[in-house]
Amino acid sequence: MKENVNLNERSSASQKALILAHLKAGNSLTSVQALYMFGSARLAARIADIKKDGVEVKSEFVKLPNGKQVKRYFL
Protein backbone atom coordinates (compact mmCIF):
# COMPACT_ATOMS: atom_id res chain seq x y z
CA MET A 1 0.00 0.00 0.00
CA LYS A 2 1.35 3.40 -0.96
CA GLU A 3 2.15 5.62 2.00
CA ASN A 4 0.12 8.79 2.36
CA VAL A 5 2.53 11.66 1.87
CA ASN A 6 1.28 15.07 2.92
CA LEU A 7 3.45 18.13 3.23
CA ASN A 8 1.08 19.52 5.86
CA GLU A 9 1.37 16.70 8.42
CA ARG A 10 0.15 18.84 11.30
CA SER A 11 -3.11 19.52 9.55
CA SER A 12 -3.48 15.87 8.54
CA ALA A 13 -2.90 14.70 12.10
CA SER A 14 -5.40 17.23 13.42
CA GLN A 15 -8.00 16.22 10.85
CA LYS A 16 -7.37 12.55 11.62
CA ALA A 17 -7.95 13.14 15.34
CA LEU A 18 -11.17 15.08 14.70
CA ILE A 19 -12.48 12.48 12.28
CA LEU A 20 -11.66 9.61 14.64
CA ALA A 21 -13.37 11.38 17.56
CA HIS A 22 -16.44 11.96 15.37
CA LEU A 23 -16.58 8.28 14.41
CA LYS A 24 -15.97 7.09 17.99
CA ALA A 25 -18.93 9.21 19.10
CA GLY A 26 -21.11 6.91 17.00
CA ASN A 27 -21.41 9.16 13.99
CA SER A 28 -20.85 8.36 10.34
CA LEU A 29 -19.08 10.53 7.80
CA THR A 30 -19.02 11.14 4.04
CA SER A 31 -16.39 13.07 2.12
CA VAL A 32 -18.71 16.06 1.68
CA GLN A 33 -19.41 16.14 5.43
CA ALA A 34 -15.68 15.84 6.21
CA LEU A 35 -14.93 18.80 3.97
CA TYR A 36 -17.51 21.04 5.64
CA MET A 37 -16.98 19.85 9.22
CA PHE A 38 -13.21 19.39 9.37
CA GLY A 39 -11.80 21.01 6.23
CA SER A 40 -10.62 17.61 5.04
CA ALA A 41 -10.67 17.31 1.26
CA ARG A 42 -9.11 13.81 1.43
CA LEU A 43 -11.30 11.76 3.74
CA ALA A 44 -10.20 8.45 2.20
CA ALA A 45 -6.57 9.29 3.03
CA ARG A 46 -7.46 10.17 6.63
CA ILE A 47 -9.46 6.92 6.92
CA ALA A 48 -6.43 5.02 5.59
CA ASP A 49 -4.29 6.70 8.27
CA ILE A 50 -6.81 5.70 10.96
CA LYS A 51 -6.90 2.11 9.69
CA LYS A 52 -3.10 2.04 9.68
CA ASP A 53 -3.28 2.80 13.41
CA GLY A 54 -5.30 -0.40 13.88
CA VAL A 55 -8.83 1.00 14.03
CA GLU A 56 -11.43 -1.03 12.15
CA VAL A 57 -13.40 1.45 10.04
CA LYS A 58 -16.37 0.14 8.09
CA SER A 59 -17.89 1.69 5.00
CA GLU A 60 -20.84 1.41 2.68
CA PHE A 61 -22.09 3.22 -0.39
CA VAL A 62 -25.17 5.37 0.11
CA LYS A 63 -27.32 6.92 -2.57
CA LEU A 64 -27.94 10.66 -2.36
CA PRO A 65 -31.27 12.26 -3.31
CA ASN A 66 -29.68 13.41 -6.59
CA GLY A 67 -28.90 9.78 -7.50
CA LYS A 68 -25.15 9.94 -6.90
CA GLN A 69 -23.43 7.45 -4.62
CA VAL A 70 -20.89 8.31 -1.94
CA LYS A 71 -19.05 6.22 0.60
CA ARG A 72 -20.12 6.57 4.23
CA TYR A 73 -17.59 5.61 6.92
CA PHE A 74 -18.46 4.43 10.44
CA LEU A 75 -17.09 2.27 13.27
Backbone as CSV, one residue per row, in Angstrom:
resi,resn,N_x,N_y,N_z,CA_x,CA_y,CA_z,C_x,C_y,C_z
1,MET,0.843,-1.171,0.000,0.000,0.000,0.000,0.891,1.238,0.000
2,LYS,0.567,2.171,-0.849,1.347,3.398,-0.962,1.143,4.270,0.272
3,GLU,2.226,4.777,0.816,2.152,5.616,2.002,1.563,6.973,1.650
4,ASN,0.710,7.473,2.544,0.118,8.788,2.360,1.173,9.844,2.672
5,VAL,1.543,10.614,1.675,2.532,11.664,1.867,1.812,13.002,1.794
6,ASN,1.943,13.774,2.852,1.281,15.067,2.919,2.278,16.065,3.489
7,LEU,2.499,17.135,2.780,3.452,18.134,3.231,2.949,18.898,4.456
8,ASN,1.663,18.826,4.714,1.080,19.518,5.860,0.663,18.488,6.904
9,GLU,1.631,17.787,7.485,1.369,16.704,8.420,0.582,17.164,9.644
10,ARG,0.852,18.360,10.123,0.147,18.842,11.303,-1.342,18.927,11.044
11,SER,-1.709,19.429,9.907,-3.114,19.524,9.547,-3.719,18.145,9.375
12,SER,-2.992,17.237,8.745,-3.478,15.873,8.540,-3.711,15.173,9.863
13,ALA,-2.772,15.330,10.795,-2.897,14.697,12.104,-4.089,15.274,12.863
14,SER,-4.277,16.575,12.766,-5.399,17.234,13.425,-6.726,16.753,12.835
15,GLN,-6.790,16.697,11.514,-7.998,16.216,10.852,-8.265,14.766,11.225
16,LYS,-7.226,13.956,11.264,-7.375,12.547,11.621,-7.962,12.412,13.018
17,ALA,-7.461,13.186,13.961,-7.954,13.137,15.337,-9.423,13.565,15.417
18,LEU,-9.780,14.621,14.707,-11.168,15.084,14.705,-12.100,14.062,14.070
19,ILE,-11.671,13.482,12.972,-12.480,12.478,12.275,-12.656,11.247,13.155
20,LEU,-11.576,10.777,13.777,-11.659,9.608,14.642,-12.588,9.872,15.822
21,ALA,-12.488,11.032,16.443,-13.370,11.376,17.561,-14.831,11.388,17.107
22,HIS,-15.081,11.918,15.933,-16.436,11.962,15.370,-16.977,10.544,15.182
23,LEU,-16.157,9.665,14.625,-16.584,8.282,14.408,-16.766,7.541,15.725
24,LYS,-15.873,7.756,16.679,-15.968,7.092,17.985,-17.209,7.529,18.762
25,ALA,-17.708,8.715,18.455,-18.927,9.211,19.099,-20.179,8.547,18.521
26,GLY,-19.986,7.630,17.580,-21.108,6.906,17.002,-21.659,7.517,15.734
27,ASN,-20.968,8.488,15.201,-21.411,9.160,13.987,-20.805,8.508,12.754
28,SER,-21.414,8.771,11.622,-20.851,8.356,10.341,-20.373,9.603,9.612
29,LEU,-19.673,9.393,8.498,-19.084,10.534,7.803,-18.913,10.235,6.320
30,THR,-19.280,11.207,5.475,-19.018,11.135,4.039,-17.962,12.184,3.702
31,SER,-17.431,12.119,2.509,-16.389,13.071,2.115,-16.906,14.507,2.100
32,VAL,-18.144,14.710,1.701,-18.708,16.060,1.682,-18.840,16.584,3.114
33,GLN,-19.304,15.734,4.030,-19.414,16.135,5.431,-18.041,16.458,6.014
34,ALA,-17.042,15.629,5.690,-15.684,15.841,6.213,-15.115,17.169,5.732
35,LEU,-15.410,17.528,4.501,-14.926,18.801,3.968,-15.536,19.970,4.736
36,TYR,-16.842,19.944,4.944,-17.510,21.039,5.639,-17.200,21.065,7.128
37,MET,-17.148,19.907,7.766,-16.981,19.855,9.220,-15.536,20.034,9.676
38,PHE,-14.593,19.436,8.914,-13.212,19.391,9.368,-12.215,19.989,8.378
39,GLY,-12.690,20.455,7.236,-11.800,21.011,6.228,-10.944,19.961,5.553
40,SER,-11.384,18.713,5.613,-10.616,17.611,5.040,-11.123,17.284,3.637
41,ALA,-10.305,17.587,2.646,-10.670,17.306,1.259,-10.275,15.882,0.858
42,ARG,-9.589,15.163,1.750,-9.109,13.814,1.428,-9.505,12.833,2.533
43,LEU,-10.814,12.638,2.690,-11.302,11.756,3.744,-10.756,10.346,3.603
44,ALA,-10.696,9.820,2.389,-10.196,8.451,2.201,-8.762,8.304,2.711
45,ALA,-7.950,9.329,2.531,-6.575,9.290,3.028,-6.546,9.309,4.550
46,ARG,-7.413,10.127,5.168,-7.460,10.174,6.630,-7.967,8.847,7.181
47,ILE,-8.953,8.233,6.502,-9.462,6.920,6.924,-8.356,5.878,6.812
48,ALA,-7.557,5.941,5.749,-6.430,5.020,5.588,-5.437,5.193,6.732
49,ASP,-5.183,6.432,7.141,-4.291,6.697,8.274,-4.855,6.087,9.559
50,ILE,-6.159,6.241,9.764,-6.813,5.701,10.959,-6.738,4.177,10.953
51,LYS,-6.991,3.576,9.802,-6.903,2.112,9.688,-5.478,1.632,9.945
52,LYS,-4.505,2.394,9.484,-3.100,2.040,9.680,-2.755,1.995,11.169
53,ASP,-3.471,2.783,11.963,-3.284,2.803,13.413,-4.010,1.646,14.101
54,GLY,-4.658,0.789,13.314,-5.298,-0.398,13.877,-6.779,-0.275,14.178
55,VAL,-7.398,0.815,13.786,-8.828,1.005,14.030,-9.604,0.396,12.864
56,GLU,-10.610,-0.416,13.189,-11.428,-1.027,12.146,-12.534,-0.052,11.744
57,VAL,-12.405,0.512,10.568,-13.400,1.449,10.042,-14.180,0.725,8.952
58,LYS,-15.493,0.771,9.076,-16.369,0.137,8.087,-16.875,1.204,7.124
59,SER,-17.348,0.745,5.972,-17.886,1.695,5.000,-18.967,1.034,4.168
60,GLU,-19.797,1.871,3.593,-20.836,1.413,2.680,-21.151,2.547,1.719
61,PHE,-21.658,2.191,0.562,-22.090,3.215,-0.390,-23.528,3.585,-0.073
62,VAL,-23.812,4.879,-0.085,-25.174,5.373,0.112,-25.555,6.228,-1.086
63,LYS,-26.825,6.159,-1.431,-27.322,6.921,-2.573,-27.897,8.247,-2.091
64,LEU,-27.453,9.325,-2.697,-27.942,10.658,-2.358,-29.253,10.940,-3.094
65,PRO,-30.015,11.923,-2.624,-31.273,12.265,-3.305,-31.093,12.592,-4.790
66,ASN,-29.903,13.078,-5.182,-29.678,13.412,-6.587,-29.264,12.197,-7.418
67,GLY,-29.224,11.008,-6.782,-28.902,9.779,-7.495,-27.438,9.376,-7.439
68,LYS,-26.577,10.261,-6.993,-25.151,9.941,-6.898,-24.899,9.072,-5.677
69,GLN,-23.815,8.290,-5.746,-23.429,7.454,-4.616,-22.137,7.974,-3.999
70,VAL,-22.100,7.933,-2.672,-20.891,8.312,-1.942,-20.633,7.246,-0.889
71,LYS,-19.397,7.176,-0.442,-19.052,6.224,0.600,-19.256,6.880,1.957
72,ARG,-19.880,6.129,2.859,-20.118,6.573,4.233,-19.278,5.696,5.137
73,TYR,-18.488,6.330,6.003,-17.595,5.611,6.919,-18.182,5.633,8.336
74,PHE,-17.975,4.538,9.065,-18.464,4.430,10.442,-17.662,3.354,11.161
75,LEU,-17.773,3.299,12.483,-17.089,2.271,13.266,-18.049,1.149,13.592
